[in-house]
Amino acid sequence: MLYLVPTPIGNLADITFRAIEVLKSVDLILCEDTRTSGKLLKHYEISKPLQAYHQHNEHKIAAGLVERLKSGESMALITDAGTPAISDPGFLLGRECIKEGIDMQCLPGATAFVPALVNSGLPAEKFVFEGFLPHKKGRQTRLVFLAEEERTIIFYESPHRLIKTLTQLHEFFGERQASVSRELSKLHEETVRGTFSELINYYETHTLKGEIVIVVEGKIQEKRTRRKD
């Protein structure tokens, strides 16, 4: 069995009882960074073998892990924060397990974009999760495409690229309402709401730390006026 186990995005209390039970029961825990995950596991007195599993080695070791799972081992895959496979490693190993008929379960739990979406004040009944925009190749093409999206759009971003991204969103989307959430679930959690221009002005004079979620208003449909014959 392979378990995909969400871990807290900041506050260590944001983990489920079931997640702790699973992590205590498996033979091996796969994690992005053994040092980062080690702190969480130590906090909950979980002592299990750890193995690094991240974007730089997943293609090399996935086949070997699948063979171990087929032989009867149980494993849990966790990331540094949040739900595996959501802008983090997890998809590749999960796909291979499905191909080989290995049982897999994803536990419900923490992920950053859901609280950011709900807290944005923008429509949440329909939305598009984009994760990180391409850094270079394909970035402008993606922005042109998304400019026509009418649903609320969610992006992940890093502090040093936030102003650049907000500026480009303003350029390609026009002026829209948006929100920027950072340090979610932590002591200094902050959500700032406003137009692109207002957000750019704010963050030009405020220091940024932590992972960031940008939530953007979808394109407003133009109302068509009915012609009278």
TILOTOR-399664 format. One record per residue (C-alpha): residue number from 1; residue in one letter; chain; x, y, z. Coordinates in nm, 2 decimals, decimal comma, padded with zeros to 4 digits. Each point is the difference from the previous one (the first is absolute). Example, Ala and Ser with C-alpha at 12.3 -4.5 7.8 and 13.67 -1.06 7.14 Angstrom:
TILOTOR-399664
PT | nuba | banu | keke | x | y | z
PT | 1 | A | A | 01,23 | -00,45 | 00,78
PT | 2 | S | A | 00,14 | 00,34 | -00,07
***
This chain:
TILOTOR-399664
PT | nuba | banu | keke | x | y | z
PT | 1 | M | A | 00,00 | 00,00 | 00,00
PT | 2 | L | A | 00,12 | 00,35 | -00,08
PT | 3 | Y | A | -00,15 | 00,28 | 00,21
PT | 4 | L | A | 00,02 | 00,37 | -00,12
PT | 5 | V | A | -00,01 | 00,19 | 00,33
PT | 6 | P | A | -00,05 | 00,37 | 00,02
PT | 7 | T | A | 00,21 | 00,19 | 00,26
PT | 8 | P | A | -00,04 | 00,34 | 00,16
PT | 9 | I | A | 00,07 | 00,30 | -00,21
PT | 10 | G | A | 00,12 | 00,19 | 00,30
PT | 11 | N | A | -00,17 | -00,07 | 00,33
PT | 12 | L | A | 00,10 | -00,34 | 00,12
PT | 13 | A | A | -00,35 | -00,05 | 00,15
PT | 14 | D | A | -00,15 | -00,02 | -00,34
PT | 15 | I | A | 00,04 | -00,37 | -00,05
PT | 16 | T | A | -00,27 | -00,27 | 00,04
PT | 17 | F | A | -00,01 | -00,28 | 00,25
PT | 18 | R | A | -00,02 | -00,24 | -00,29
PT | 19 | A | A | 00,31 | 00,14 | -00,16
PT | 20 | I | A | 00,20 | -00,06 | 00,32
PT | 21 | E | A | -00,13 | -00,35 | 00,02
PT | 22 | V | A | 00,10 | -00,08 | -00,35
PT | 23 | L | A | 00,35 | 00,15 | 00,04
PT | 24 | K | A | 00,05 | -00,21 | 00,31
PT | 25 | S | A | -00,12 | -00,32 | -00,18
PT | 26 | V | A | 00,20 | 00,00 | -00,33
PT | 27 | D | A | 00,33 | -00,16 | -00,07
PT | 28 | L | A | 00,15 | 00,30 | -00,17
PT | 29 | I | A | -00,06 | 00,37 | -00,03
PT | 30 | L | A | 00,09 | 00,18 | -00,32
PT | 31 | C | A | 00,06 | 00,37 | 00,04
PT | 32 | E | A | 00,14 | 00,30 | -00,20
PT | 33 | D | A | 00,25 | 00,10 | 00,27
PT | 34 | T | A | 00,08 | -00,24 | 00,28
PT | 35 | R | A | 00,11 | 00,29 | 00,23
PT | 36 | T | A | -00,33 | 00,20 | -00,05
PT | 37 | S | A | -00,22 | -00,31 | 00,04
PT | 38 | G | A | 00,21 | -00,12 | 00,29
PT | 39 | K | A | -00,11 | 00,30 | 00,21
PT | 40 | L | A | -00,37 | -00,09 | -00,06
PT | 41 | L | A | 00,05 | -00,37 | 00,07
PT | 42 | K | A | 00,20 | 00,07 | 00,32
PT | 43 | H | A | -00,27 | 00,24 | 00,12
PT | 44 | Y | A | -00,26 | -00,29 | -00,02
PT | 45 | E | A | 00,25 | -00,26 | 00,12
PT | 46 | I | A | 00,00 | -00,19 | -00,33
PT | 47 | S | A | 00,31 | -00,21 | -00,05
PT | 48 | K | A | 00,01 | -00,17 | -00,34
PT | 49 | P | A | 00,26 | -00,04 | -00,27
PT | 50 | L | A | 00,01 | 00,31 | -00,24
PT | 51 | Q | A | 00,11 | 00,01 | -00,36
PT | 52 | A | A | 00,03 | 00,32 | -00,21
PT | 53 | Y | A | -00,25 | 00,02 | -00,29
PT | 54 | H | A | 00,00 | 00,32 | -00,19
PT | 55 | Q | A | -00,02 | 00,15 | -00,35
PT | 56 | H | A | 00,38 | -00,06 | -00,06
PT | 57 | N | A | -00,01 | -00,38 | 00,07
PT | 58 | E | A | -00,36 | -00,12 | -00,05
PT | 59 | H | A | 00,05 | -00,12 | -00,35
PT | 60 | K | A | 00,31 | -00,21 | 00,10
PT | 61 | I | A | -00,15 | -00,17 | 00,31
PT | 62 | A | A | -00,37 | -00,03 | -00,08
PT | 63 | A | A | 00,04 | -00,34 | -00,16
PT | 64 | G | A | 00,19 | -00,14 | 00,30
PT | 65 | L | A | -00,26 | 00,13 | 00,24
PT | 66 | V | A | -00,28 | -00,16 | -00,20
PT | 67 | E | A | 00,19 | -00,34 | 00,02
PT | 68 | R | A | 00,03 | 00,03 | 00,37
PT | 69 | L | A | -00,37 | 00,09 | 00,03
PT | 70 | K | A | -00,09 | -00,31 | -00,21
PT | 71 | S | A | 00,21 | -00,21 | 00,24
PT | 72 | G | A | -00,23 | 00,10 | 00,28
PT | 73 | E | A | 00,15 | 00,31 | 00,16
PT | 74 | S | A | -00,22 | 00,29 | 00,10
PT | 75 | M | A | 00,11 | 00,36 | -00,06
PT | 76 | A | A | -00,11 | 00,35 | 00,07
PT | 77 | L | A | 00,09 | 00,29 | -00,23
PT | 78 | I | A | 00,01 | 00,35 | 00,16
PT | 79 | T | A | 00,14 | 00,33 | -00,12
PT | 80 | D | A | 00,15 | 00,30 | 00,18
PT | 81 | A | A | -00,35 | 00,15 | 00,04
PT | 82 | G | A | -00,35 | -00,07 | -00,14
PT | 83 | T | A | -00,14 | -00,28 | -00,21
PT | 84 | P | A | 00,23 | -00,22 | -00,22
PT | 85 | A | A | -00,04 | 00,05 | -00,38
PT | 86 | I | A | -00,14 | 00,35 | 00,04
PT | 87 | S | A | 00,30 | 00,20 | -00,13
PT | 88 | D | A | 00,21 | -00,26 | 00,17
PT | 89 | P | A | 00,13 | -00,35 | -00,07
PT | 90 | G | A | -00,26 | -00,28 | 00,01
PT | 91 | F | A | -00,16 | -00,03 | -00,35
PT | 92 | L | A | 00,27 | -00,22 | -00,15
PT | 93 | L | A | 00,01 | -00,26 | 00,28
PT | 94 | G | A | -00,38 | 00,00 | 00,02
PT | 95 | R | A | -00,03 | -00,06 | -00,37
PT | 96 | E | A | 00,24 | -00,29 | 00,01
PT | 97 | C | A | -00,18 | -00,16 | 00,29
PT | 98 | I | A | -00,33 | 00,02 | -00,19
PT | 99 | K | A | 00,16 | -00,16 | -00,30
PT | 100 | E | A | 00,13 | -00,28 | 00,21
PT | 101 | G | A | -00,32 | -00,06 | 00,19
PT | 102 | I | A | 00,14 | 00,12 | 00,33
PT | 103 | D | A | -00,25 | 00,13 | 00,25
PT | 104 | M | A | 00,04 | 00,38 | 00,06
PT | 105 | Q | A | -00,19 | 00,23 | 00,23
PT | 106 | C | A | 00,02 | 00,38 | 00,02
PT | 107 | L | A | -00,10 | 00,13 | 00,35
PT | 108 | P | A | -00,19 | 00,33 | 00,03
PT | 109 | G | A | 00,19 | 00,28 | 00,16
PT | 110 | A | A | 00,19 | 00,33 | -00,03
PT | 111 | T | A | 00,05 | 00,18 | -00,33
PT | 112 | A | A | 00,08 | 00,37 | -00,04
PT | 113 | F | A | -00,23 | 00,10 | -00,28
PT | 114 | V | A | -00,33 | -00,09 | 00,16
PT | 115 | P | A | 00,02 | 00,24 | 00,30
PT | 116 | A | A | 00,15 | 00,27 | -00,22
PT | 117 | L | A | -00,29 | -00,03 | -00,25
PT | 118 | V | A | -00,27 | 00,01 | 00,27
PT | 119 | N | A | 00,17 | 00,29 | 00,18
PT | 120 | S | A | 00,04 | 00,20 | -00,32
PT | 121 | G | A | -00,36 | 00,10 | -00,01
PT | 122 | L | A | -00,02 | -00,09 | -00,37
PT | 123 | P | A | -00,24 | -00,25 | -00,15
PT | 124 | A | A | 00,09 | -00,35 | 00,12
PT | 125 | E | A | -00,26 | -00,23 | -00,15
PT | 126 | K | A | 00,20 | -00,03 | -00,32
PT | 127 | F | A | 00,37 | 00,06 | -00,03
PT | 128 | V | A | 00,32 | -00,09 | -00,19
PT | 129 | F | A | 00,31 | -00,11 | 00,19
PT | 130 | E | A | 00,31 | 00,09 | -00,21
PT | 131 | G | A | 00,28 | -00,06 | 00,26
PT | 132 | F | A | 00,33 | 00,17 | -00,11
PT | 133 | L | A | 00,01 | 00,18 | -00,33
PT | 134 | P | A | 00,29 | -00,10 | -00,23
PT | 135 | H | A | 00,30 | 00,21 | 00,08
PT | 136 | K | A | 00,11 | 00,06 | -00,35
PT | 137 | K | A | -00,11 | -00,21 | -00,30
PT | 138 | G | A | -00,37 | 00,00 | -00,05
PT | 139 | R | A | -00,07 | 00,26 | 00,27
PT | 140 | Q | A | -00,15 | 00,27 | -00,22
PT | 141 | T | A | -00,20 | -00,26 | -00,20
PT | 142 | R | A | -00,15 | -00,12 | 00,32
PT | 143 | L | A | -00,09 | 00,35 | 00,11
PT | 144 | V | A | -00,17 | 00,08 | -00,33
PT | 145 | F | A | -00,20 | -00,32 | 00,03
PT | 146 | L | A | -00,10 | 00,06 | 00,36
PT | 147 | A | A | -00,11 | 00,36 | -00,07
PT | 148 | E | A | -00,32 | -00,14 | -00,15
PT | 149 | E | A | -00,07 | -00,23 | 00,30
PT | 150 | E | A | -00,33 | 00,10 | 00,17
PT | 151 | R | A | 00,04 | -00,21 | 00,31
PT | 152 | T | A | 00,21 | 00,11 | 00,30
PT | 153 | I | A | 00,37 | -00,09 | -00,06
PT | 154 | I | A | 00,25 | -00,11 | 00,27
PT | 155 | F | A | 00,38 | 00,02 | -00,03
PT | 156 | Y | A | 00,29 | -00,09 | 00,22
PT | 157 | E | A | 00,29 | 00,23 | 00,01
PT | 158 | S | A | 00,33 | 00,07 | 00,19
PT | 159 | P | A | 00,07 | 00,33 | 00,18
PT | 160 | H | A | 00,27 | 00,12 | -00,24
PT | 161 | R | A | -00,22 | -00,04 | -00,31
PT | 162 | L | A | -00,33 | 00,14 | 00,14
PT | 163 | I | A | 00,03 | 00,36 | -00,13
PT | 164 | K | A | 00,11 | -00,12 | -00,34
PT | 165 | T | A | -00,30 | -00,24 | -00,02
PT | 166 | L | A | -00,25 | 00,25 | 00,12
PT | 167 | T | A | 00,13 | 00,25 | -00,25
PT | 168 | Q | A | -00,03 | -00,25 | -00,28
PT | 169 | L | A | -00,35 | -00,10 | 00,11
PT | 170 | H | A | -00,10 | 00,36 | -00,01
PT | 171 | E | A | 00,15 | 00,03 | -00,35
PT | 172 | F | A | -00,17 | -00,30 | -00,15
PT | 173 | F | A | -00,32 | -00,01 | 00,20
PT | 174 | G | A | -00,07 | 00,37 | 00,05
PT | 175 | E | A | -00,11 | 00,14 | 00,33
PT | 176 | R | A | -00,16 | -00,26 | 00,22
PT | 177 | Q | A | -00,07 | -00,09 | 00,36
PT | 178 | A | A | 00,24 | -00,24 | 00,16
PT | 179 | S | A | 00,14 | -00,11 | 00,33
PT | 180 | V | A | 00,34 | -00,10 | 00,12
PT | 181 | S | A | 00,03 | -00,25 | 00,29
PT | 182 | R | A | 00,32 | -00,09 | 00,18
PT | 183 | E | A | 00,12 | -00,19 | 00,31
PT | 184 | L | A | -00,34 | -00,18 | 00,01
PT | 185 | S | A | -00,07 | -00,17 | 00,33
PT | 186 | K | A | 00,31 | 00,17 | 00,16
PT | 187 | L | A | 00,04 | 00,27 | 00,26
PT | 188 | H | A | 00,04 | 00,28 | -00,27
PT | 189 | E | A | -00,27 | -00,12 | -00,24
PT | 190 | E | A | -00,11 | 00,28 | -00,23
PT | 191 | T | A | -00,25 | 00,05 | -00,28
PT | 192 | V | A | 00,00 | 00,33 | -00,19
PT | 193 | R | A | -00,28 | 00,07 | -00,24
PT | 194 | G | A | -00,04 | 00,26 | -00,27
PT | 195 | T | A | 00,06 | 00,07 | -00,37
PT | 196 | F | A | 00,32 | -00,09 | -00,17
PT | 197 | S | A | 00,12 | 00,36 | 00,02
PT | 198 | E | A | -00,08 | 00,02 | 00,37
PT | 199 | L | A | 00,18 | -00,33 | 00,08
PT | 200 | I | A | 00,31 | 00,10 | -00,20
PT | 201 | N | A | 00,02 | 00,33 | 00,19
PT | 202 | Y | A | -00,04 | -00,18 | 00,33
PT | 203 | Y | A | 00,27 | -00,26 | -00,06
PT | 204 | E | A | 00,25 | 00,25 | -00,14
PT | 205 | T | A | 00,03 | 00,13 | 00,36
PT | 206 | H | A | -00,06 | -00,31 | 00,21
PT | 207 | T | A | 00,25 | -00,28 | 00,06
PT | 208 | L | A | -00,11 | -00,34 | -00,11
PT | 209 | K | A | 00,07 | -00,34 | 00,15
PT | 210 | G | A | -00,16 | -00,34 | -00,04
PT | 211 | E | A | -00,18 | -00,19 | -00,27
PT | 212 | I | A | -00,27 | 00,20 | -00,18
PT | 213 | V | A | -00,34 | -00,07 | -00,15
PT | 214 | I | A | -00,15 | 00,25 | -00,25
PT | 215 | V | A | -00,37 | -00,02 | -00,07
PT | 216 | V | A | -00,13 | 00,20 | -00,30
PT | 217 | E | A | -00,34 | 00,10 | -00,11
PT | 218 | G | A | -00,11 | -00,17 | -00,33
PT | 219 | K | A | -00,08 | 00,20 | -00,31
PT | 220 | I | A | -00,34 | 00,18 | 00,02
PT | 221 | Q | A | -00,23 | -00,10 | -00,27
PT | 222 | E | A | -00,11 | 00,29 | -00,22
PT | 223 | K | A | -00,37 | 00,05 | 00,01
PT | 224 | R | A | -00,15 | 00,00 | -00,34
PT | 225 | T | A | -00,27 | 00,26 | -00,07
PT | 226 | R | A | -00,31 | -00,13 | -00,19
PT | 227 | R | A | -00,07 | 00,18 | -00,32
PT | 228 | K | A | -00,35 | 00,12 | -00,05
PT | 229 | D | A | -00,15 | -00,05 | -00,35
***
